[in-house]
Amino acid sequence: MDVGRLLLRITVGSIFVEHGTQKLFGWFGGHGPSGTGQFFESLGLRPGRPNAIAAGTAEAAGGAMLALGLATPVAAAATTSVMLTALRTAIWRDGIKVGTGGYEMLLLVSSLALAEGGPGRWSVDALTGSERRGLRLAVGVLGAAAAGSALAIAFGKRQAPAPLEDLAAAETAATTASPA
């Protein structure tokens, strides 16, 4: 059982790190904060670039923390919130549809499962004696994630869209920037 949780933590955490660094740095075929920011603007998550940085940070840091089994409830809330927001804004805009959102739903449920089951014996949480788990904790994580998602969407809708010339400039910068 501990080996299964370790494998789940490392796999899911690594996927979140990869997904977050796509947004933050343009790694792994990502578009970086400018390109992702443009996409976020189109979804109503304004301002796009700061929201892209926030989402990328939540995914990368939350993923690293999940992989390590460090502050697992906090990590699960951060990653679950980003997946909820993705499902609500980009994937299921017109309601839940069978066959879409599977990737995001699997990552969301995996994060919640780690919150409910705990990170296991081979984790930083266990080493420091701070491992927490249980159904109530997982429900709390889901509640915190839903609140974070709702706030991100609500604040994004209150902001005015970026002027088209700002979006064009960001797109030009994103496509002409040399990789680091």
C-alpha positions as CSV (number, residue, x, y, z in Angstrom):
1,M,0.0,0.0,0.0
2,D,2.8,2.4,0.8
3,V,4.5,1.6,-2.5
4,G,1.2,2.4,-4.4
5,R,0.9,5.8,-2.7
6,L,4.6,6.5,-3.4
7,L,4.1,5.7,-7.1
8,L,0.9,7.7,-7.2
9,R,2.5,10.7,-5.5
10,I,5.6,10.7,-7.8
11,T,3.6,10.2,-11.0
12,V,0.8,12.7,-10.3
13,G,3.2,15.2,-8.7
14,S,5.6,15.0,-11.7
15,I,2.7,15.6,-14.1
16,F,1.7,18.7,-12.2
17,V,5.3,20.0,-12.1
18,E,5.6,19.5,-15.9
19,H,2.2,21.2,-16.5
20,G,3.0,24.1,-14.2
21,T,6.5,24.7,-15.8
22,Q,4.8,24.8,-19.2
23,K,2.9,27.9,-18.0
24,L,5.8,29.4,-16.0
25,F,8.8,28.9,-18.3
26,G,7.5,27.5,-21.6
27,W,9.2,24.2,-20.9
28,F,8.0,20.9,-22.3
29,G,6.3,22.5,-25.3
30,G,4.5,25.1,-23.2
31,H,3.7,28.7,-24.1
32,G,5.1,30.4,-21.0
33,P,3.3,33.1,-19.0
34,S,2.6,35.4,-22.1
35,G,1.1,32.7,-24.3
36,T,-0.8,31.0,-21.5
37,G,-1.9,34.4,-20.3
38,Q,-3.5,35.1,-23.7
39,F,-5.4,31.8,-23.5
40,F,-6.5,32.7,-20.0
41,E,-7.7,36.1,-21.2
42,S,-9.9,34.3,-23.8
43,L,-11.4,32.2,-21.0
44,G,-12.2,35.3,-18.9
45,L,-9.4,34.7,-16.4
46,R,-8.1,38.2,-16.3
47,P,-5.5,39.5,-16.1
48,G,-4.2,36.6,-18.1
49,R,-0.5,36.7,-17.4
50,P,-0.7,37.0,-13.6
51,N,-3.4,34.2,-13.6
52,A,-1.1,32.0,-15.7
53,I,1.8,32.6,-13.3
54,A,-0.5,31.8,-10.3
55,A,-1.8,28.6,-12.0
56,G,1.6,27.5,-13.0
57,T,3.0,28.1,-9.5
58,A,0.1,26.2,-7.9
59,E,0.7,23.3,-10.3
60,A,4.5,23.2,-10.1
61,A,4.9,23.8,-6.4
62,G,1.8,21.7,-5.5
63,G,3.1,18.9,-7.7
64,A,6.6,19.0,-6.2
65,M,5.0,18.9,-2.7
66,L,2.7,16.0,-3.7
67,A,5.7,14.1,-5.1
68,L,7.6,14.6,-1.8
69,G,4.6,14.0,0.4
70,L,5.1,17.5,1.9
71,A,2.1,19.4,3.3
72,T,0.0,17.0,1.3
73,P,-3.4,18.6,2.1
74,V,-2.1,22.0,1.0
75,A,-0.6,20.5,-2.1
76,A,-3.8,18.7,-3.0
77,A,-5.9,21.8,-2.5
78,A,-3.6,23.8,-4.8
79,T,-3.6,21.2,-7.6
80,T,-7.3,20.4,-7.3
81,S,-8.2,24.1,-7.5
82,V,-6.3,24.5,-10.8
83,M,-7.9,21.4,-12.3
84,L,-11.4,22.5,-11.2
85,T,-10.8,25.9,-12.8
86,A,-9.6,24.2,-16.0
87,L,-12.7,22.0,-16.1
88,R,-15.1,24.9,-15.4
89,T,-13.6,27.4,-17.8
90,A,-11.8,25.6,-20.7
91,I,-13.3,22.1,-20.9
92,W,-16.9,22.1,-19.6
93,R,-18.0,25.6,-20.5
94,D,-21.4,24.4,-21.6
95,G,-21.7,21.7,-18.9
96,I,-20.2,18.3,-18.2
97,K,-19.6,16.3,-21.4
98,V,-18.7,12.6,-21.6
99,G,-15.3,12.1,-23.2
100,T,-13.9,15.5,-22.4
101,G,-11.9,16.5,-19.3
102,G,-10.7,13.0,-18.5
103,Y,-7.1,14.0,-18.0
104,E,-8.0,16.9,-15.7
105,M,-10.5,14.8,-13.8
106,L,-8.0,12.0,-13.2
107,L,-5.5,14.5,-11.8
108,L,-8.1,16.1,-9.6
109,V,-9.3,12.8,-8.2
110,S,-5.7,11.6,-7.7
111,S,-5.0,14.7,-5.6
112,L,-8.1,14.1,-3.6
113,A,-7.2,10.5,-3.1
114,L,-3.8,11.4,-1.8
115,A,-5.5,13.8,0.7
116,E,-7.9,11.2,1.8
117,G,-5.4,8.3,2.0
118,G,-2.4,10.3,3.1
119,P,1.0,10.4,1.5
120,G,2.2,7.2,3.1
121,R,5.2,6.0,5.2
122,W,7.8,7.2,2.6
123,S,6.9,10.9,2.7
124,V,8.2,14.1,4.3
125,D,4.9,14.4,6.2
126,A,5.4,10.9,7.8
127,L,9.1,11.7,8.6
128,T,8.1,14.9,10.4
129,G,5.1,13.3,12.1
130,S,2.7,15.7,10.4
131,E,0.9,13.2,8.1
132,R,-2.9,13.9,8.1
133,R,-5.5,12.0,6.2
134,G,-9.2,11.0,6.1
135,L,-12.5,11.7,4.5
136,R,-13.1,14.9,6.4
137,L,-9.7,16.2,5.3
138,A,-10.4,15.3,1.6
139,V,-13.8,17.1,1.8
140,G,-12.0,20.1,3.3
141,V,-9.4,20.0,0.5
142,L,-12.2,19.9,-2.1
143,G,-14.0,22.8,-0.4
144,A,-10.8,24.9,-0.3
145,A,-10.1,24.0,-4.0
146,A,-13.7,24.9,-5.0
147,A,-13.5,28.2,-3.2
148,G,-10.1,29.1,-4.8
149,S,-11.5,28.2,-8.2
150,A,-14.6,30.3,-7.7
151,L,-12.6,33.3,-6.6
152,A,-10.2,33.1,-9.5
153,I,-13.1,32.9,-12.0
154,A,-15.1,35.7,-10.2
155,F,-12.1,38.0,-10.0
156,G,-11.2,37.3,-13.6
157,K,-14.7,38.3,-14.8
158,R,-14.5,41.6,-12.9
159,Q,-11.4,42.7,-14.8
160,A,-11.7,44.4,-18.2
161,P,-10.3,42.5,-21.1
162,A,-6.8,43.4,-22.1
163,P,-6.6,45.8,-25.1
164,L,-6.0,43.9,-28.4
165,E,-2.7,45.7,-28.9
166,D,-1.5,44.4,-25.5
167,L,-2.4,40.8,-26.6
168,A,-0.7,41.3,-30.0
169,A,2.4,42.5,-28.3
170,A,2.4,39.6,-25.8
171,E,1.9,37.2,-28.7
172,T,4.8,38.7,-30.6
173,A,7.0,38.6,-27.6
174,A,6.1,34.9,-26.9
175,T,6.8,33.8,-30.4
176,T,10.1,35.8,-30.9
177,A,11.6,35.0,-27.4
178,S,14.6,32.8,-27.6
179,P,14.5,29.7,-25.3
180,A,16.5,30.1,-22.1
